[in-house]
């Protein structure tokens, strides 16, 4: 799975667990069920849930009667924590190496690196204001007035078509 997909898959899985009331082992959701909701392969879900468990956001139990469940209430799980748990970042790329001997080429990578750090911090600050509970709410105040990113529109239309 690409780095860019870990965060959306993790947020989806956590929201699904909250929606299903999976707050203890007796209500654990198997990886195949989580995978069907995303939709993705159960192996992808197991990789993501392993990271979420390492961050103590969920617990998991392996095996045929296994699955995942939340260790905290959805209103107490901030999306910046989720991003950090799956080793994500607001990945805008990496600065190019720059050409030796070129005053611009030697200077720009350091400056672009600083810009990328600022973007990462801005993303983290924004995500810190949003919880898993907000993802489940129809009109979450934390998301009021936010428009869907253009590149996400096609995926949302596809999901709505499948649901209809």
Buried (B, 14 or more C-beta within 10 A) or exposed (E): BEEEBBBBBBBBBBBBBBBBEBBEBEEBBBBEBBBEBBEBEBEBBBBBBBBBBEBEBBBBEEEEEBBBBBBBEBEEBBBBBBBBBBEBBBBEEEBEEBEEEEEEEEEBBEEBEEEBEEBBEEBBEBBEEBBBBBBBEEEBEBEEEEEEEEEEEEEEEEEEEEEE
